[in-house]
Amino acid sequence: MGDVDREDTTWLDRLTEPEGAALLDHLATTDRSGGGALRLGSALRREHDAVLVADAMALAELRDRAAAKFSHADRMWFTRDGLEQASSEVLARHRAARYDGRGPLADLCCGIGGDLSALACGHEVTGVDLDPVHLWMTRHNAEVHGGCARTVRADVRDADLSGVDGVFVDPARRTSGGRKRTGDSEPPLSWCVDLACRVDAVGIKAAPGIGHDTVPADWEIEFLALGRELKEAAAWSPALADTRTRATVLDPDGTAHVLAGTPDPEDGDTGVPLRSPGGWLLDPNPAVTRAGLVSELAGRTGTARIDPRIAFLTGDDEPQPTPFARTLQVIDSRPWDQKRLPRLLRELDVGAVDVRRRGLAGDVDALARKLRGHGSRRATVVMTRVDDRPWGLVCVDPDRATTPGRGSG
């Protein structure tokens, strides 16, 4: 499957026939780790066609990998690049909710149907793509999720959108040689934005590095994180938008926490008070920082900024828990002095160390390795700037205060 013939779907049909389906069922319940895969493949090729075995084993491997993204991965269909480009089920379902109450939808550049499968739960959806293998997979993956999809093989630029009440488009940001440059896609973002002249409700999947100025001012840009990991962005046309920027933090079960508002001005004049670090530090979720909503978060949590251009927030009193930031207790705060830092950590009984860097240059991983000690406390060393001065903080997470195997708790 690494060299899939993208004009031929007969190998997929073979995998749905009794022999292929039985092979897939067998592989799903057989240990294929380590050298087991080689031994298993050799054994199966004595009983089945070698190409069929290779295709089944490749799909089984992709299904294993896809389990991190899809709850029904064991019954879905993937190519390697299709899986890499597909959004996770949690993200797709969140985005699909934007189209609630809409009529027929079109999913342009639908790929293997990660987003379409979510859209098809409650909507009539047409998937458009040039890849017949992915279109075959889209139809089957929609069925796995309880939906039904019509597919059209066409260049999305030529797609017939008559009768369509909403469009979702995931323009390609990769080529056979790897990722395109940030901001580049096929079709271009400008073409995707212009779809709103044909259908009012348009959503565009984008990379999280999308510039705020790349879509019109009356559109919304949403930055999406799964837990602390920033995954994607989406641009929403005025018919689907209700703010300028939104940071959405999703729990594994799909629960969405939303922070919305007007992004901070580029000149750093946010109106949020500045102060030196206090007893507590808030480390905002990457979705919040990319959305430019650090000041919005400061207002909600009653905290201050430590520098007009640095995203860390601080206060003297322990803030209320928030899904939009990690809360850290400051146990040491002083001008940055990397030479003295190892001794300071020993004095503070610190063993395991994480390093967070904002506003200062440095190799985070190399520094973390150098600072790892034998103390009982787990700490986060923060490299940053305060009032435009290099600054260092040693912090502990109250929920992870000790190094595993040392100390109590």
Secondary structure, 3 states (H helix, E strand, C coil): CCCCCCCCCHHHHHHHCHHHHHHHHHHHCCCCCCCHHHHHHHHHHCCCCHHHHHHHHHHHHHHHHHCCCCCCHHHCCCCHHHHHHCCCHHHHHHHHHHHCCCCCEEEECCCCCHHHHHHCCCCCEEEEECCHHHHHHHHHHHHHCCCCEEEEECCHHHCCCCCCCEEEECCECEECCEECCCCCCECCHHHHHHHHHCCCCEEEEECCCCCHHHCCCCCEEEEEEECCEEEEEEEECCCCCCCCEEEEEECCCCCEEEEEECCCCCCCCCCCCECCCCCEEEEECHHHHHHCCHHHHHHHHCCEECCCCCCCEEECCCCCCCCCEEEEEEEEEEECCCCCHHHHHHHCCEEEEEEEECCCCCCHHHHHHHHCCCCCEEEEEEEEEECCEEEEEEEECCCCCECCCCCCC
